[in-house]
Amino acid sequence: MIGFLGEYEATVDAKGRFLLPAGIKKQLPEEYSGQFVINRGFEKCLTLYPLTSWEPIINGISKLNDFDPKVREFRRYFFNGATQVELDSASRLLLPPNLKEHAGLEKDIVIVGAIKKIEIWDKIKYKQFFESISPEYFSELAKEVIPVSLEL
């Protein structure tokens, strides 16, 4: 698998479910079991991990030093609200109410491929996020985070 790519619009129904776009489903790894873990994102969005992508994260975080207060703080925040979800027979996922509220998801959402995970954004917040970033800022950000040795 190359990774999750693309932006897809969807709608949350009255029961808090949304249809996983076919474009995302096609990108799921072969070993995909139909199960995900959904969690708070670093921004005001949700992050959806196929279970096969979540397991290495758990393994890595479990190796961190539990005697370090910053590790404990990170774990509490990172795992707060993490919930295992499964596609129903109609390829819909149910958003847990607490996570839905955290990300401000009402009706119109954007589902975004983010390499090893999928982000779920409120459509208006997603648009505002990108409108707030100038090309100059993006260029400076790229210079800061991309190593010179990485060829783009």
C-alpha positions as CSV (number, residue, x, y, z in Angstrom):
1,M,0.0,0.0,0.0
2,I,1.3,3.4,-1.0
3,G,-0.8,5.2,1.7
4,F,-4.1,7.0,1.9
5,L,-4.5,9.8,-0.5
6,G,-7.3,12.1,-1.6
7,E,-10.1,14.3,-0.3
8,Y,-13.7,13.0,-0.3
9,E,-16.9,14.8,0.8
10,A,-19.5,12.9,2.8
11,T,-22.5,13.6,5.0
12,V,-23.2,12.5,8.5
13,D,-26.7,11.2,9.0
14,A,-29.1,11.7,11.9
15,K,-27.6,8.7,13.7
16,G,-24.0,9.9,13.4
17,R,-23.0,7.6,10.6
18,F,-21.2,8.4,7.3
19,L,-20.5,6.3,4.2
20,L,-16.8,5.5,3.8
21,P,-16.0,6.7,0.3
22,A,-15.2,4.1,-2.3
23,G,-11.9,5.9,-3.1
24,I,-10.8,5.3,0.5
25,K,-12.0,1.7,0.5
26,K,-10.0,0.9,-2.6
27,Q,-6.8,2.1,-0.7
28,L,-7.3,-0.2,2.3
29,P,-4.6,-2.8,2.8
30,E,-5.3,-6.4,1.7
31,E,-5.1,-7.6,5.3
32,Y,-7.8,-5.1,6.3
33,S,-10.3,-6.7,8.7
34,G,-13.1,-4.2,8.5
35,Q,-12.2,-2.6,11.8
36,F,-10.8,0.8,12.6
37,V,-9.8,2.8,15.6
38,I,-11.1,6.4,15.6
39,N,-9.6,9.0,17.8
40,R,-9.1,12.7,18.3
41,G,-6.7,14.3,15.8
42,F,-3.9,16.7,16.7
43,E,-6.1,19.5,15.2
44,K,-9.9,19.8,15.6
45,C,-10.5,16.7,13.5
46,L,-10.8,13.0,14.0
47,T,-8.3,10.4,13.0
48,L,-9.3,7.0,11.6
49,Y,-6.7,4.2,11.6
50,P,-7.2,0.7,10.1
51,L,-6.6,-1.7,12.9
52,T,-3.5,-2.9,11.1
53,S,-2.1,0.6,11.3
54,W,-3.1,1.2,14.9
55,E,-1.3,-1.9,16.3
56,P,2.2,-0.6,15.6
57,I,1.3,2.7,17.2
58,I,0.1,0.9,20.4
59,N,3.3,-1.1,20.4
60,G,5.5,1.9,20.0
61,I,3.7,4.0,22.7
62,S,3.7,1.1,25.1
63,K,7.5,1.1,25.1
64,L,7.7,4.7,26.3
65,N,8.9,5.3,29.8
66,D,5.9,5.3,32.1
67,F,8.0,7.0,34.8
68,D,8.2,10.1,32.7
69,P,5.2,12.5,33.5
70,K,5.2,13.8,29.9
71,V,4.8,10.3,28.6
72,R,1.8,9.7,30.9
73,E,0.3,13.1,29.9
74,F,0.8,12.3,26.2
75,R,-0.8,8.8,26.6
76,R,-3.8,10.3,28.4
77,Y,-4.4,12.8,25.7
78,F,-3.7,10.6,22.7
79,F,-5.8,7.7,23.9
80,N,-8.6,9.8,25.3
81,G,-11.7,8.8,23.4
82,A,-10.0,6.2,21.1
83,T,-12.7,3.8,20.1
84,Q,-12.8,0.7,17.9
85,V,-15.4,0.9,15.2
86,E,-16.4,-1.4,12.3
87,L,-18.0,-0.8,8.9
88,D,-21.6,-1.9,8.8
89,S,-23.1,-3.9,5.9
90,A,-23.7,-0.6,4.0
91,S,-20.0,0.6,4.4
92,R,-20.9,3.2,7.0
93,L,-19.0,4.1,10.2
94,L,-20.7,5.3,13.3
95,L,-19.0,8.4,14.9
96,P,-18.9,8.1,18.7
97,P,-20.9,11.1,20.1
98,N,-18.0,12.5,22.2
99,L,-15.6,12.4,19.3
100,K,-18.2,13.9,16.9
101,E,-18.7,16.8,19.4
102,H,-14.9,17.3,19.8
103,A,-14.4,17.8,16.1
104,G,-17.6,19.8,15.6
105,L,-18.9,17.3,13.0
106,E,-22.5,18.1,12.2
107,K,-23.5,17.2,8.7
108,D,-21.0,18.0,5.9
109,I,-17.6,16.4,6.4
110,V,-14.4,15.9,4.4
111,I,-12.5,12.6,4.6
112,V,-8.8,13.1,3.9
113,G,-6.2,10.5,3.2
114,A,-3.1,11.2,5.4
115,I,-0.7,8.4,4.4
116,K,-1.1,5.8,7.3
117,K,-4.4,7.2,8.6
118,I,-7.5,9.0,7.5
119,E,-8.6,12.4,8.9
120,I,-12.3,13.4,9.3
121,W,-12.9,17.2,9.3
122,D,-15.9,19.4,9.4
123,K,-16.1,20.8,5.9
124,I,-16.1,24.4,6.9
125,K,-13.2,24.0,9.4
126,Y,-11.2,22.1,6.7
127,K,-11.7,24.9,4.2
128,Q,-10.8,27.5,6.8
129,F,-7.6,25.6,7.8
130,F,-6.3,25.8,4.2
131,E,-7.4,29.4,3.6
132,S,-5.4,30.4,6.6
133,I,-2.1,29.2,5.1
134,S,-0.4,31.3,2.6
135,P,1.9,29.9,-0.2
136,E,4.8,31.7,1.5
137,Y,4.1,30.1,4.9
138,F,3.8,26.7,3.2
139,S,7.1,27.2,1.5
140,E,8.8,28.2,4.8
141,L,7.2,25.2,6.6
142,A,8.5,22.8,3.9
143,K,12.0,24.2,4.4
144,E,11.7,23.5,8.1
145,V,10.4,20.0,8.1
146,I,11.7,18.4,4.9
147,P,15.3,17.2,5.0
148,V,17.5,18.4,2.2
149,S,18.3,14.8,1.3
150,L,14.6,14.1,0.6
151,E,13.9,14.4,-3.1
152,L,10.4,15.7,-4.0
